[in-house]
Amino acid sequence: MYCVSAVYRTPNDRFDVEYYTTKHVPWFVGLFGEHCKRWEVTVPADIPGRPPAPFVAAIYMWIDSPEAFAQVVAEHRDEIYADLPNYSASPPETALAELVAEG
């Protein structure tokens, strides 16, 4: 299993969590069909005595193969990035990680 992450860093002059979670993410995840096993969106919570988090939102999506991810993104890249201005002033930092242990 693999985890794709997309983190929207601060400063981000505009990030619309409502649009992202109700429109973009369901559409994006739907492109993966059965290859997406699970997903979640997080926003930072304040920790007393600590500086603010360096991001405004992140998505974590568990998929069954890097090849499936690459294929979907290659096929839909223009559509995916065309929707970005609807929710964010900045593109995300993305990563792919292999799950090696869980509890």
C-alpha positions in Angstrom: 0.0 0.0 0.0 1.2 3.5 -0.7 0.3 6.9 0.7 0.1 10.0 -1.6 0.3 13.2 0.3 -0.3 16.8 -0.9 0.5 19.5 1.6 -0.5 23.1 1.1 2.2 25.2 2.8 1.9 28.6 4.5 1.9 31.3 3.5 -1.0 30.5 1.3 -3.0 33.7 0.7 -6.2 31.8 0.1 -7.3 28.3 0.8 -10.9 27.3 0.6 -11.3 24.3 2.8 -15.0 24.0 2.0 -14.5 23.8 -1.8 -11.5 21.5 -1.4 -13.3 19.0 0.8 -16.7 19.0 -0.9 -15.8 19.5 -4.5 -12.1 18.9 -5.5 -11.2 16.0 -3.3 -14.2 13.8 -4.0 -13.8 14.4 -7.7 -10.0 13.8 -7.5 -10.3 10.6 -5.4 -13.1 9.4 -7.8 -10.6 9.4 -10.6 -8.8 6.6 -8.9 -11.8 4.3 -8.5 -10.9 1.0 -6.8 -7.2 2.0 -6.7 -8.0 4.4 -3.8 -8.4 2.5 -0.6 -8.8 5.4 1.8 -8.3 9.2 2.1 -8.4 12.0 4.6 -8.0 15.7 4.6 -6.4 17.4 7.6 -6.1 21.0 8.7 -3.7 22.0 11.5 -4.8 22.4 15.1 -3.1 24.8 17.4 -0.7 23.4 20.0 -0.4 25.6 23.1 3.1 27.1 23.4 4.1 26.0 19.8 4.4 28.1 16.6 1.6 27.7 14.0 1.9 24.7 11.7 3.7 25.4 8.4 0.7 24.2 6.3 -3.0 25.2 5.8 -4.2 21.7 4.7 -3.1 18.3 3.6 -4.6 15.3 1.9 -3.4 11.7 2.5 -4.7 9.1 0.0 -3.9 5.4 0.3 -3.6 3.7 -3.1 -2.6 0.2 -4.2 0.2 1.1 -6.7 2.4 4.0 -7.8 1.6 3.0 -11.4 -2.1 3.6 -10.9 -1.4 7.0 -9.4 1.0 8.0 -12.2 -1.5 6.8 -14.9 -4.4 8.8 -13.4 -2.3 12.0 -13.0 -0.9 11.7 -16.5 -4.4 11.3 -18.0 -6.0 14.1 -15.9 -3.1 16.5 -15.2 -4.6 19.5 -17.0 -8.0 19.1 -15.3 -6.4 18.6 -11.9 -4.3 21.8 -12.1 -7.1 23.8 -13.8 -9.2 23.3 -10.6 -6.4 24.6 -8.3 -7.4 28.3 -8.5 -10.8 27.4 -7.2 -9.4 26.6 -3.8 -5.8 27.6 -3.4 -3.4 30.4 -4.2 -0.5 28.0 -4.2 0.2 24.5 -5.6 0.8 21.6 -3.1 4.0 19.8 -2.3 3.4 16.2 -3.1 5.0 12.9 -2.1 4.5 9.2 -2.5 5.4 6.9 0.4 5.3 3.1 0.8 3.5 1.9 3.9 5.9 -0.4 5.8 4.2 -0.7 9.2 1.0 0.2 10.9 -0.6 -0.2 14.3 
